[in-house]
Structures are given as structure tokens and as C-alpha cells.
Amino acid sequence: MGTVDDDAAAEFRAFFERHYAELSRLAQLLTGEADAADDLAADALLALWHRWDRVRAADHPVAYARGVVANLARTRIRGAVRERRRIALFWSQREERTENPDVAGVVDVQRALRGLPFRKRACVVLRHAFDLSEKDTALALGISVGTVKSQTSKGMAELQRSLGSRDVPRRVHAAMARGAGSGGRNR
């Protein structure tokens, strides 16, 4: 017969296997950094393991995990912004260009997403790339459903202006599915 610790470890292992790819994909979409996504997901899961008793007792452990990833991504983005400002003092930024029209569409959408403030970007990504409900998005980000509605609407309007397209939800969803790599949804 296993101990409580063995049961907790087995539950966490199952949680890890079921949600790691999704959390990594979320991290990539929020930060725009494929290389950092696995590290952020691993850091989030390590933090969850340290609080596993609290996490497993939560009503929505996956939402809690998404919130941890979002917070780690926000911290990473803030650090990257500070670093870019320092680098900009010494180097001029150059425009990224691509010849492939499919890749260009993905690059355009990802660039437009990076131009959104973090909360708007997180709401748009969770709602349109992950197809989360407003309630699940609110749980993941620790905000109200009304804030999710408002930030998603404003974010989509900004993307529409930036991309010059009325079909922004389809483009965001398609670009994120293609641009996020092989990490599929795990439900």
C-alpha cells in the first residue's frame, strides 16, 4: 500500500504528463520565444510541485497552472523589455523579412500579438488560440470575466487595426496553430 506522498507524486506525474505540452505551448504563445517555452513550463510545474497539496485541492488545478505560466511569462517579458532597451542603446533594430507568404502571415500575427500589452495578449491567446471560455481564461489569469471580455475585445480591435483584416480571429487561431510548433491541445 502506497503512502500519501506516493499518491501525491503519482497524481503530480499524471498532471505533468497530461498538461506539460499545453503549458509549454501557452508559454510560447505568450512570450513569442519557442526556446524559452519548455523552460517556463518546467519552472511552472516545479512551482506547482512545491505547492502540490494546495494545487490538487484547488477547484481548477489546470487554471492555476496556466496562471503560474502567465505570471512567469509576464516576468520574462518584462526582463526582456528591459534588456532590449539596454541593447537598443548600442544596436539599431533591423526589420525581419521573409519571402514565404505563409510564414509571413504567421510572423505578422505574432508580431502584432507582441505589440499588445500583456493582459490583452494573454486574453486573445487563451480565448482564440486555446479556445478557452471566458470563465476559464479569467481563472487562468486571475481576473474577472468582465475584464476578459473587455481585454479580448480591445486586443482583437488592436489586432484588426494592426493587421488590416476583419478575419482576425481565424488568422490568430491559424497562425498560432502553425506557429506554435507541434505542441497540441491536451484536454
Solvent accessible surface area in square Angstrom, and as a share of the most:
residue,aa,sasa,rsa
1,M,243,1.09
2,G,43,0.42
3,T,82,0.48
4,V,110,0.63
5,D,108,0.56
6,D,83,0.43
7,D,75,0.39
8,A,10,0.08
9,A,31,0.24
10,A,51,0.39
11,E,75,0.34
12,F,29,0.12
13,R,139,0.51
14,A,42,0.32
15,F,9,0.04
16,F,75,0.31
17,E,123,0.55
18,R,117,0.43
19,H,12,0.05
20,Y,53,0.20
21,A,37,0.28
22,E,5,0.02
23,L,0,0.00
24,S,14,0.09
25,R,15,0.06
26,L,1,0.00
27,A,0,0.00
28,Q,29,0.13
29,L,10,0.05
30,L,0,0.00
31,T,7,0.04
32,G,39,0.37
33,E,44,0.20
34,A,63,0.49
35,D,137,0.71
36,A,4,0.03
37,A,4,0.03
38,D,74,0.38
39,D,91,0.47
40,L,12,0.06
41,A,0,0.00
42,A,46,0.36
43,D,74,0.38
44,A,0,0.00
45,L,3,0.01
46,L,101,0.50
47,A,23,0.18
48,L,0,0.00
49,W,101,0.35
50,H,135,0.60
51,R,87,0.32
52,W,14,0.05
53,D,106,0.55
54,R,152,0.55
55,V,0,0.00
56,R,78,0.28
57,A,82,0.64
58,A,36,0.28
59,D,131,0.68
60,H,82,0.37
61,P,37,0.23
62,V,34,0.19
63,A,7,0.05
64,Y,68,0.26
65,A,0,0.00
66,R,28,0.10
67,G,12,0.12
68,V,22,0.12
69,V,0,0.00
70,A,1,0.01
71,N,79,0.40
72,L,56,0.28
73,A,0,0.00
74,R,56,0.20
75,T,88,0.51
76,R,104,0.38
77,I,25,0.13
78,R,140,0.51
79,G,25,0.24
80,A,21,0.17
81,V,50,0.29
82,R,128,0.47
83,E,76,0.34
84,R,115,0.42
85,R,164,0.60
86,R,130,0.47
87,I,79,0.40
88,A,52,0.40
89,L,145,0.72
90,F,163,0.68
91,W,181,0.64
92,S,107,0.69
93,Q,146,0.65
94,R,222,0.81
95,E,107,0.48
96,E,114,0.51
97,R,203,0.74
98,T,53,0.31
99,E,166,0.74
100,N,70,0.36
101,P,107,0.68
102,D,94,0.49
103,V,69,0.40
104,A,28,0.22
105,G,23,0.23
106,V,17,0.09
107,V,35,0.20
108,D,58,0.30
109,V,1,0.01
110,Q,40,0.18
111,R,86,0.31
112,A,12,0.09
113,L,4,0.02
114,R,95,0.35
115,G,63,0.60
116,L,7,0.04
117,P,76,0.48
118,F,26,0.11
119,R,109,0.40
120,K,31,0.13
121,R,15,0.06
122,A,0,0.00
123,C,0,0.00
124,V,0,0.00
125,V,0,0.00
126,L,1,0.01
127,R,63,0.23
128,H,43,0.19
129,A,0,0.00
130,F,5,0.02
131,D,68,0.35
132,L,16,0.08
133,S,54,0.35
134,E,53,0.24
135,K,124,0.52
136,D,51,0.26
137,T,0,0.00
138,A,7,0.05
139,L,70,0.35
140,A,1,0.01
141,L,26,0.13
142,G,69,0.67
143,I,29,0.15
144,S,66,0.42
145,V,58,0.33
146,G,45,0.44
147,T,38,0.22
148,V,0,0.00
149,K,105,0.45
150,S,44,0.28
151,Q,32,0.14
152,T,13,0.08
153,S,71,0.46
154,K,107,0.45
155,G,0,0.00
156,M,25,0.11
157,A,41,0.32
158,E,47,0.21
159,L,1,0.00
160,Q,65,0.29
161,R,171,0.62
162,S,77,0.49
163,L,30,0.15
164,G,69,0.66
165,S,22,0.14
166,R,211,0.77
167,D,63,0.33
168,V,3,0.01
169,P,59,0.37
170,R,139,0.51
171,R,56,0.20
172,V,0,0.00
173,H,63,0.28
174,A,22,0.17
175,A,3,0.02
176,M,1,0.00
177,A,56,0.44
178,R,141,0.51
179,G,21,0.20
180,A,4,0.03
181,G,52,0.50
182,S,118,0.76
183,G,25,0.24
184,G,41,0.40
185,R,94,0.34
186,N,48,0.24
187,R,195,0.71
